[in-house]
Amino acid sequence: MHILIIPSVPPYVPIEYLLPSIFPMDQAIVLKKAGYKIGILSPNLRSLALIKNMSPEWKHGFEFENDNGIPVYRFHGWNWFPLIINSASQRWVKIGMRLFERYVDEQGMPDIVHAHNAFRAGMLANQIKNMFAIPYVITEHSSHFARRLFNKVSLLQIKSAYKNSEVIIVVSPSLKILLESLFGDVIKPFELVPNILNHIFENEALRSKKYKSKSNVFRFLNVAVLEEIKGHSDLLKAFAKKFKGLSDVQLRIGGHGSLQDKLVTLAKKLKVEKQVLFLGYLSREQVLHEMKKCDIFVLSSYYETFGVVLIEALSCGKPVIATDCGGPRSIITRSNGILVPAKDIDSLGNAMAEIHDTINTYDSESIISDCIARYGQNAFVTKLSKIYFRIGRL
């Protein structure tokens, strides 16, 4: 079966992007391994805010890449009219259609289009269906709905994309509830297919069942972009309330973003600067290394559609603490961690102290096994294959 994947953002990291979506790339690799013919379309309209950082290495215009047997068709350009409402998405879809025509000429007509997010990718899939009668599915992972970042015109286009899709896939039950509240019963029933655990974490988990830090320092770990929605200020305050002055307890924070200087200043103000380490941007391999060294992973976000870092920590056998901010609600169980209210500093601190004191009651091997069973490659391919073959018979 031939599946064409369309992410709403580039699936392979362009140099100018700090945190592009990597979920479509992970899924493409796993689906190809499972025997599907996979292709990717990736229009890339850069924000003019990036122009001051423009590098000679940045590519422009059409680009083809054979990425380990996966044909990737890209277009690199600029969003020249950011103040004109919806102009970028209209141009994105137009460029996407041109990429699609090139793709079909060289790779053949796909059986199914799989759009990642309704905004832009779903709109393009909708147009492809209208012109070529190719069925499409949408996997929704966008946090923009919870943050109310779409205007009325975009919401109407998104609604149309949902309505004409064969299946709407959500990565968490909380996202399903949110979408139902916004779009009502016009859209089709949802299928739940959680995000997949990246292969480097799954392979490492299957290779070794125990990851025990050799350090005498107890390590809390957080990995997230340093932006307001991730709740780092709450995390620092909770940590300071419970562990300030304890030299054998450390909070390690991976990621970068616009709030880094403010967070460093806050750590100093709270007098925990010697216990808090800001690690900066981490590659996936570096994240895995930090996960293996930590004792507990903590997510302090105000909203998450899923929470991939949580399953990455679980694959390393680590108990997790997360705010009840959407996606984590379906990941955390009594046996693998604690869920606390979002924006509740006292509850977050109490949970950190509780697991610090009871860490030996958590079964690392059970945590790993449960994580692989729910979020590993086999579970993902089985669920998605059922959807694809059902559509293929329509």
C-alpha positions as CSV (number, residue, x, y, z in Angstrom):
1,M,0.0,0.0,0.0
2,H,1.3,3.4,-1.0
3,I,0.9,6.1,1.7
4,L,1.8,9.8,1.2
5,I,2.5,11.6,4.4
6,I,1.9,15.4,4.6
7,P,3.2,17.1,7.8
8,S,2.0,20.6,8.6
9,V,5.6,21.5,9.4
10,P,8.8,20.0,8.0
11,P,9.4,16.5,9.1
12,Y,13.2,16.6,8.7
13,V,15.0,19.4,10.6
14,P,15.8,22.5,8.5
15,I,18.7,24.3,10.1
16,E,16.6,27.4,10.8
17,Y,14.1,25.6,12.9
18,L,14.7,24.9,16.6
19,L,11.9,22.4,17.3
20,P,10.1,21.2,14.2
21,S,7.7,18.3,14.5
22,I,9.5,15.0,14.4
23,F,6.5,12.7,14.9
24,P,5.7,12.4,11.1
25,M,9.4,11.4,10.5
26,D,9.2,8.7,13.3
27,Q,6.0,7.3,11.8
28,A,7.3,7.3,8.3
29,I,10.4,5.3,9.2
30,V,8.3,2.7,11.1
31,L,5.7,2.4,8.4
32,K,8.4,1.9,5.7
33,K,10.0,-0.8,7.9
34,A,6.5,-2.5,8.1
35,G,6.4,-2.8,4.3
36,Y,4.4,0.3,3.2
37,K,5.5,2.4,0.3
38,I,6.0,5.8,1.9
39,G,6.5,9.3,0.5
40,I,6.5,12.8,2.1
41,L,5.5,16.3,0.9
42,S,6.8,19.2,2.9
43,P,6.1,22.8,1.9
44,N,8.2,25.1,4.1
45,L,7.3,28.8,4.3
46,R,9.7,30.5,6.6
47,S,8.5,33.3,8.9
48,L,10.1,36.7,8.0
49,A,11.1,36.9,11.7
50,L,13.9,34.4,10.7
51,I,15.3,36.6,8.0
52,K,17.8,38.4,10.3
53,N,19.3,34.9,11.0
54,M,19.3,33.8,7.4
55,S,22.2,31.5,6.6
56,P,23.8,30.7,3.2
57,E,23.2,27.1,4.0
58,W,19.4,27.5,3.9
59,K,17.9,26.1,0.8
60,H,15.4,27.8,-1.6
61,G,12.9,26.5,-4.0
62,F,12.1,22.9,-4.8
63,E,14.2,20.1,-3.3
64,F,14.1,16.3,-3.6
65,E,15.8,13.9,-1.2
66,N,15.8,10.2,-0.9
67,D,16.0,9.7,2.8
68,N,16.9,6.0,3.4
69,G,14.4,4.9,0.7
70,I,11.7,7.5,1.6
71,P,11.2,10.1,-1.2
72,V,10.8,13.6,0.3
73,Y,9.6,16.5,-1.8
74,R,10.1,19.9,-0.3
75,F,9.7,23.5,-1.2
76,H,11.6,26.2,0.7
77,G,10.2,29.8,0.6
78,W,9.1,32.8,2.6
79,N,5.8,33.9,4.0
80,W,6.0,37.4,2.3
81,F,2.5,38.6,3.4
82,P,2.2,37.7,7.1
83,L,-0.3,40.5,7.8
84,I,-2.8,39.2,5.2
85,I,-5.1,36.8,7.0
86,N,-4.7,33.2,5.8
87,S,-2.4,34.2,2.9
88,A,0.4,31.8,4.2
89,S,-1.9,28.8,4.4
90,Q,-3.4,29.5,1.0
91,R,0.1,29.7,-0.5
92,W,1.2,26.6,1.5
93,V,-1.7,24.6,-0.1
94,K,-0.9,25.9,-3.5
95,I,2.7,25.0,-3.3
96,G,1.7,21.6,-1.8
97,M,-0.4,20.9,-4.9
98,R,2.6,21.6,-7.2
99,L,4.7,19.3,-5.0
100,F,1.9,16.6,-5.3
101,E,1.9,16.8,-9.1
102,R,5.7,16.3,-9.1
103,Y,5.4,13.5,-6.7
104,V,2.8,11.6,-8.7
105,D,4.8,12.1,-12.0
106,E,7.8,10.4,-10.4
107,Q,6.4,8.1,-7.7
108,G,2.9,7.3,-8.8
109,M,-0.5,7.9,-7.3
110,P,-0.7,7.1,-3.6
111,D,-3.5,5.0,-2.2
112,I,-4.0,7.1,0.9
113,V,-2.9,10.5,2.0
114,H,-2.0,10.8,5.7
115,A,-2.1,14.5,6.9
116,H,-0.5,15.4,10.2
117,N,-2.8,18.2,11.6
118,A,-5.8,19.5,9.8
119,F,-4.4,23.0,9.5
120,R,-2.5,23.2,6.2
121,A,-1.8,19.5,5.8
122,G,-5.5,18.5,6.2
123,M,-6.5,21.4,3.9
124,L,-4.1,20.2,1.2
125,A,-5.3,16.6,1.6
126,N,-8.8,17.8,1.2
127,Q,-8.0,19.6,-2.1
128,I,-6.1,16.5,-3.3
129,K,-9.2,14.4,-2.6
130,N,-11.5,16.8,-4.4
131,M,-9.3,16.7,-7.5
132,F,-8.1,13.1,-7.5
133,A,-10.5,11.2,-5.3
134,I,-7.7,10.0,-3.0
135,P,-9.0,9.2,0.5
136,Y,-7.2,10.8,3.4
137,V,-6.8,10.5,7.2
138,I,-5.8,13.2,9.6
139,T,-3.7,12.7,12.7
140,E,-4.2,15.7,15.0
141,H,-1.5,16.7,17.5
142,S,-1.8,20.5,17.4
143,S,-1.8,22.4,20.7
144,H,-3.1,25.5,18.8
145,F,-6.8,24.5,19.5
146,A,-6.3,24.7,23.3
147,R,-4.4,28.0,22.9
148,R,-7.1,29.4,20.7
149,L,-4.6,30.4,18.0
150,F,-6.9,29.8,14.9
151,N,-9.0,32.6,13.4
152,K,-12.6,32.0,12.2
153,V,-11.6,31.4,8.6
154,S,-9.0,28.9,9.5
155,L,-11.5,27.1,11.8
156,L,-13.9,26.8,8.9
157,Q,-11.2,25.3,6.6
158,I,-10.1,22.9,9.4
159,K,-13.8,21.9,9.8
160,S,-14.1,21.1,6.1
161,A,-10.8,19.1,6.2
162,Y,-12.2,17.0,9.1
163,K,-15.6,16.6,7.5
164,N,-14.1,15.2,4.2
165,S,-11.5,12.9,5.8
166,E,-12.1,9.2,6.2
167,V,-10.8,9.0,9.7
168,I,-9.7,11.5,12.3
169,I,-6.9,10.2,14.5
170,V,-6.2,11.8,17.9
171,V,-3.1,11.2,20.0
172,S,-5.0,11.4,23.4
173,P,-8.6,11.3,24.7
174,S,-8.3,14.8,26.0
175,L,-7.6,16.1,22.5
176,K,-10.7,14.3,21.3
177,I,-12.9,16.0,23.9
178,L,-11.4,19.4,23.0
179,L,-12.1,18.9,19.3
180,E,-15.6,17.7,19.9
181,S,-16.3,20.9,22.0
182,L,-15.0,23.1,19.1
183,F,-16.5,21.3,16.1
184,G,-19.5,19.3,17.4
185,D,-20.8,16.2,15.7
186,V,-20.1,17.5,12.2
187,I,-16.8,15.7,12.2
188,K,-16.5,11.9,12.1
189,P,-15.9,9.5,15.0
190,F,-12.3,9.6,16.3
191,E,-9.7,6.8,16.4
192,L,-7.2,6.9,19.2
193,V,-3.6,6.2,18.1
194,P,-1.0,7.6,20.6
195,N,2.3,9.0,19.4
196,I,5.0,6.4,18.8
197,L,8.1,5.9,21.0
198,N,11.2,6.7,18.9
199,H,13.2,3.7,17.9
200,I,16.4,4.7,19.7
201,F,14.4,4.6,23.0
202,E,12.6,1.4,22.2
203,N,15.8,-0.3,21.0
204,E,17.6,0.7,24.1
205,A,14.7,-0.4,26.3
206,L,14.7,-3.8,24.7
207,R,18.4,-4.1,25.0
208,S,18.6,-3.5,28.7
209,K,15.9,-3.6,31.3
210,K,17.6,-1.6,34.0
211,Y,19.0,1.9,34.0
212,K,20.3,2.9,37.4
213,S,22.2,6.1,37.9
214,K,25.6,5.6,39.5
215,S,25.6,9.2,40.9
216,N,25.0,9.9,44.6
217,V,23.0,12.9,43.6
218,F,19.2,12.4,43.2
219,R,18.3,13.9,39.8
220,F,15.0,15.3,38.7
221,L,14.9,15.9,34.9
222,N,12.7,18.1,32.7
223,V,13.1,18.4,28.9
224,A,11.0,21.0,27.1
225,V,11.3,24.2,25.1
226,L,11.8,27.1,27.5
227,E,8.5,28.9,26.9
228,E,5.6,30.0,29.1
229,I,3.4,27.0,28.3
230,K,5.9,24.5,29.7
231,G,5.5,25.9,33.2
232,H,9.2,26.0,34.2
233,S,8.7,28.8,36.7
234,D,6.3,26.6,38.6
235,L,8.8,23.8,38.5
236,L,11.6,25.9,39.9
237,K,9.4,27.2,42.7
238,A,8.2,23.7,43.6
239,F,11.7,22.4,43.6
240,A,13.0,25.3,45.8
241,K,10.1,24.7,48.3
242,K,11.1,21.1,48.9
243,F,14.8,20.8,48.1
244,K,16.5,24.1,48.5
245,G,19.9,23.7,50.1
246,L,20.1,19.9,49.7
247,S,23.3,19.5,47.8
248,D,22.5,15.8,46.9
249,V,19.3,16.8,45.0
250,Q,19.5,18.3,41.6
251,L,17.1,19.6,38.9
252,R,18.3,19.3,35.3
253,I,16.4,21.2,32.6
254,G,17.0,20.4,28.9
255,G,15.9,22.7,26.2
256,H,16.2,26.2,25.0
257,G,13.9,29.1,24.3
258,S,13.0,32.7,24.9
259,L,12.7,32.4,28.7
260,Q,16.1,31.0,29.5
261,D,17.6,34.2,30.9
262,K,14.5,34.8,33.1
263,L,14.6,31.2,34.4
264,V,18.3,31.4,35.2
265,T,17.5,34.7,37.1
266,L,14.6,33.0,38.9
267,A,16.8,30.1,40.0
268,K,19.2,32.6,41.6
269,K,16.4,34.5,43.2
270,L,15.1,31.2,44.7
271,K,18.7,30.4,45.8
272,V,18.8,27.1,44.0
273,E,21.1,28.1,41.2
274,K,23.8,25.6,42.4
275,Q,21.2,22.8,42.3
276,V,19.6,23.6,38.9
277,L,21.5,22.9,35.7
278,F,20.3,24.3,32.4
279,L,21.5,21.9,29.8
280,G,20.5,23.8,26.6
281,Y,19.4,22.1,23.4
282,L,19.6,18.3,23.6
283,S,19.7,15.9,20.6
284,R,17.6,12.7,21.0
285,E,20.7,10.8,21.9
286,Q,21.5,13.3,24.6
287,V,17.9,13.2,25.9
288,L,18.2,9.4,26.1
289,H,21.5,9.8,28.0
290,E,19.9,12.2,30.5
291,M,16.8,10.0,30.9
292,K,19.0,7.1,31.8
293,K,20.9,9.1,34.4
294,C,17.9,10.7,36.1
295,D,15.8,9.3,38.9
296,I,12.5,11.0,38.1
297,F,11.2,12.9,35.1
298,V,9.0,15.9,35.7
299,L,6.7,17.6,33.2
300,S,5.2,21.0,34.4
301,S,3.4,22.0,31.3
302,Y,0.1,24.0,31.2
303,Y,-1.0,22.1,28.1
304,E,0.1,19.0,26.1
305,T,-1.7,17.2,23.4
306,F,0.2,14.1,24.3
307,G,3.6,14.2,26.0
308,V,6.3,12.2,24.2
309,V,9.0,13.0,26.7
310,L,6.9,11.1,29.3
311,I,6.9,7.9,27.3
312,E,10.6,8.4,26.6
313,A,11.3,8.5,30.3
314,L,9.0,5.5,31.0
315,S,10.9,3.5,28.3
316,C,14.0,4.0,30.5
317,G,12.1,2.7,33.5
318,K,11.8,6.1,35.3
319,P,8.7,7.1,37.2
320,V,7.2,10.4,36.0
321,I,5.4,13.3,37.5
322,A,3.2,15.4,35.2
323,T,0.6,18.1,35.4
324,D,-2.9,17.1,34.4
325,C,-2.7,19.2,31.3
326,G,-4.3,17.0,28.6
327,G,-2.3,14.2,27.1
328,P,-0.5,13.1,30.3
329,R,-3.8,12.0,31.8
330,S,-3.8,8.9,29.4
331,I,-0.2,8.1,30.0
332,I,0.3,8.2,33.8
333,T,-1.0,5.4,35.9
334,R,-0.6,4.6,39.6
335,S,2.2,2.2,38.9
336,N,4.4,4.7,36.8
337,G,4.0,8.1,38.4
338,I,1.8,10.9,39.8
339,L,-0.5,13.3,38.1
340,V,-1.0,16.8,39.7
341,P,-3.2,19.8,38.8
342,A,-1.6,22.2,36.3
343,K,-0.3,25.5,37.8
344,D,-0.4,24.1,41.3
345,I,3.1,24.7,42.7
346,D,2.3,23.0,46.1
347,S,0.9,19.9,44.5
348,L,3.9,19.6,42.2
349,G,6.4,20.0,45.0
350,N,4.6,17.5,47.2
351,A,4.6,14.9,44.3
352,M,8.3,15.5,43.8
353,A,9.0,15.0,47.5
354,E,6.7,11.9,47.6
355,I,8.5,10.1,44.7
356,H,11.9,11.2,46.1
357,D,11.1,9.3,49.3
358,T,9.4,6.3,47.7
359,I,11.5,5.8,44.5
360,N,12.4,2.2,45.5
361,T,8.7,1.2,45.4
362,Y,8.5,1.7,41.6
363,D,9.2,-1.4,39.4
364,S,11.5,-0.2,36.6
365,E,11.1,-3.4,34.5
366,S,7.2,-3.2,34.7
367,I,7.3,0.5,33.7
368,I,9.4,-0.4,30.6
369,S,7.3,-3.3,29.6
370,D,4.0,-1.4,29.9
371,C,5.5,1.5,27.9
372,I,6.6,-0.7,25.0
373,A,3.3,-2.5,25.0
374,R,1.3,0.7,24.7
375,Y,3.6,3.0,22.7
376,G,6.1,0.7,20.9
377,Q,6.4,0.2,17.1
378,N,4.3,-3.0,17.0
379,A,1.4,-1.4,18.8
380,F,1.5,1.6,16.5
381,V,1.7,-0.3,13.3
382,T,-1.1,-2.7,14.3
383,K,-3.5,0.2,15.1
384,L,-2.7,2.3,12.0
385,S,-2.7,-0.7,9.6
386,K,-6.3,-1.5,10.7
387,I,-7.3,2.0,9.7
388,Y,-5.4,2.0,6.4
389,F,-6.8,-1.3,5.2
390,R,-10.3,-0.3,6.2
391,I,-10.0,2.8,4.1
392,G,-8.5,0.8,1.3
393,R,-11.6,-1.3,1.0
394,L,-13.9,1.8,0.8
